[in-house]
Structure formats: C-alpha cells, structure tokens
Amino acid sequence: MSEKETLLDYARKLPELLDQIYRTPTDPGQWDGLLSGLVEASASRSARLLVMDRSASSVHFSTKVNIDDDQHRDYVSHFVNLCPWRPELAEKEPGRLYNTFHEFSCKQQAFYRTEFFNDWARHLDIEHGLCGTVYSDSRYTVQLLLQRTGGQGAFPMFLTREINRLVPHVRQALHLSRAFSVQQQENLSVMSAAQRAFMPFMLLNREGEGIYTCPRTDSVLDSQPAIAIRQGRLWVQCRQARQQLSREICRASIDPNYVSEPVLVFRRGCPVPVRLLVEPLGMPDMPRFWTEDAIVAVYLQDPQDHLDLDEGLMERLFGLTGAEARVGAGLALGKDIQAMADEAGVTVNTVRTQLKSVMAKTGTRRQAELVGLLLRSSAVRGVNQGQVPVTGL
C-alpha cells in the first residue's frame, strides 16, 4: 500500500477511533475496542495499554489485543523491564509515541541480540513498535504500545505522526477515566462506611492519607485541639495514642477482618475521652482499571456528641437482659466498669459477669469487637434529642 493509500485508509477510520476513545472514561472495557481499531488502522500485529506505577517499573493493570494470555502474563511479570527500549523511553518526553526503528539508539540488529527478543518477542514475530507515555499523574504512568511483525516492516514516520495526533485525546480520556473512578470509588467507600456505623468517620488509603472526611467529623475536630488533620493525615496530640493509632491503621490495612482496640484521646477538662475505632473498609472485590484505595475507616466517638443506644432494642436484637443491655450500652458509650457498677448499685464483679454474658450472646471475643458491633447496630438512636438524622454523614 502506498503512503497516500495508507493515509487515506487511516483517515477513514479516524472518526471511529475518536468515538471509541471517548467511550472509555465510563467503560474501561472499551479500551479493547480502541486497541483493536488502532491495530487495524495502523496495519499492526498487536497492541497493549499498561497502567503502571509512577516510576513505570511495575504493571498495575493492562489490557491487550492479539497477544496470547500466557505470553502477556510473561511480558507483564518479567519481560516488560527487559525491553531494550524501556530505559531510553523513560528519558523521552511524555505525550507521544516513539518509533522504535527510527527514534531509539538501540538499532534493529542490536535488538535481535537481546534476551527480550530471543526469549519472548521472536516466537511472537514482534520486531517493530510504537511506544510512549500517554498519561501520568502523582500515582500512575500509562503507556501505549503498538507492535508490528518483521513482514509488516517498521512503522513509517508519516504514520507515526498521524497516530500521535490521537495521543492528546487518549490522554484526555484517561484523565476523565481517572477522575470518574476516583469519584465512583469515593462514593462507594463513603456509602460502605456510613452503613457500618452512625458515628462520624474519615477514610484513609493504604498510605494512611485521608481521602474523605464527613462533615460531622469536621465538627468533632473543630471542637478540640487533641485531634487534627495534618498534612493530609489523622494526627493526635498524645504520642502514645498517636503510635497506637498508627499501629491500628497499619493492621487494619493488611487484615480485612481485623478488630482494632479503641484509641483513647483525652481532652483537657473532660474525663471521658474521644475514642477512635479503626476498621478495615472491606470494599467488595471488583474489576477496576484504576485502583482507588479507601482501605480503612476511622470512626470518632465523641461523648459530647450525645450518642445514645436504645437498650430495649438491644435486648430484642441480641437476647439480652435489661441489666446486660445497660452494661453493653455503657461500654459502647465509653463508661468504665467501676462507673457502671456505681450507677447500678452493684459490685464490679457483677458488672464483669454481665459483660461476659453480653459477649457470649453477641458472639464477640473482645470488648473492642463488642463496641464495634453495638455502635454499628440499629440500636444507635442518634445525637441531641435522640433524633436520628436522615444520613450518618
């Protein structure tokens, strides 16, 4: 096919390629269609899109066309970093694709002597390519690759230039996809956390950075200086509590079934502390083009928030006696055993016995687990005059 015929054929397919690009932000599955369209329009053998970490050293997610699944897994897990063009690609300006035959210092004969070619590309008949970084942000680098066989020959530079006219559209589609994914995952995370407990909460990612704080949490933080958000992270004034909080967040981010011990934060002039309960978020497993990571929810139970529990409903929900419901509610609201014994006019041992019975009936093994269960239950009545707002946000 002549240069003119190739350009005319590409021009005919361009509107469909553009339409396909802008379907991808709301449906990552459309990337396969776009890659197939690019392969056809550029007379290529195969194509792949790699969503990588910021340094482009490991692949987080990928999609491809015309590559066997096993061969692609080998590429992603090992051969991607053996590609002789990759070190030089890291030094090239992002925002376009580069022609491996014309724009890299590793020439074709040297390429044929590499481990990458002889152990992976040779038997797939991959000899030429276009590759480049088409999107990057603080967390991800996305690279697009097109490959040709030896029989198809190297990509001509005129076709390389035409394909590069699409790259700004690909970059914009990826930007929209990322923004949409962040919002979608934040909404799912907020809904998941809000359904677990009535208490105000914030969501943290794998690095312990706050990605969402509900308005009621803001009011708790504004009311006292012992807890704050500093440089995007939850901070407590007491060093011991701060260290415990860090440990609890770390454990909860690793173990989806972890039950944390409450982190107690005392405030001047208030004998009852604010309690921080750390829980794994337990987001449902779902296929994602991007991974957003609200991993941990931190709930704040402030005694000044007048949170209350319906003891009668607790009796019916968990089969408790009236005395056991009072002990369970008292524990959930931050009272110690001595205070509950004094209020009820019984001994501390009696309260301890009642507490053991509550834990047996609720199937909990630790006080922290019991507190979490009760504060997530429908027995929570709300704040102020016992009115439960429409939403826990």
QUIUR-V495767 format. One record per backbone hydrogen bond with DSSP energy under -1.0 kcal/mol. NH is the residue of the N-H (numbers start at 0). CO is the residue of the C=O. Records with the same first field share a line. If there is no record, write none. Layout:
NH=CO  CO
//
This chain:
5=1
6=2
7=3
8=4
9=5
10=6
11=7
12=8
16=12
17=13
18=14
19=15
20=16
21=17
22=19
23=20
29=26
30=27
33=29
34=30
35=31
36=32
37=33
38=34
39=35
40=36
41=37
43=38
44=146
45=146
46=64
47=144
48=62
49=142
50=60
51=140
52=57
55=52
59=50
60=50
62=48
64=46
71=67
72=68
73=69
74=70
75=71
76=72
77=73
78=73
79=74
81=78
85=82
88=84
89=85
90=87
91=88
94=132
97=130
99=128
102=98
106=104
110=106
111=107
112=109
113=110
117=113
118=114
119=115
120=115
121=116
124=121
125=120
126=147
127=147
129=145
130=97
131=143
133=141
134=141
136=139
140=51
141=134
142=49
143=131
144=47
145=129
146=45
147=127
152=148
159=155
160=156
161=157
162=158
163=159
165=162
169=165
170=166
171=167
172=168
173=169
174=170
175=171
176=172
177=173
178=174
179=175
180=176
181=177
182=178
183=179
184=180
185=181
186=182
187=183
188=184
189=185
190=186
191=187
192=188
193=189
194=190
196=192
197=374
201=297
202=211
203=295
204=208
207=204
209=231
210=202
211=202
213=200
216=213
217=213
218=214
219=215
220=216
221=217
227=234
229=232
232=229
234=227
236=225
241=237
242=238
243=239
244=240
245=241
246=242
247=243
248=244
249=245
250=246
251=247
252=248
254=250
257=254
262=275
264=273
269=266
273=264
274=300
275=262
276=298
278=296
280=294
294=203  292
295=203
296=278
297=201
298=276
299=199
300=274
304=301
305=302
309=378
310=308
313=309
314=310
315=311
316=312
317=313
318=314
324=320
325=321
326=322
327=323
328=324
329=325
330=326
331=327
332=328
333=330
334=329
339=335
340=336
341=337
342=338
343=339
344=340
345=340
350=346
351=347
352=348
353=349
354=350
355=351
356=352
357=353
358=354
359=355
360=356
361=357
363=358
369=365
370=366
371=367
372=368
373=369
374=370
375=371
379=376
380=307
382=386
386=382
//
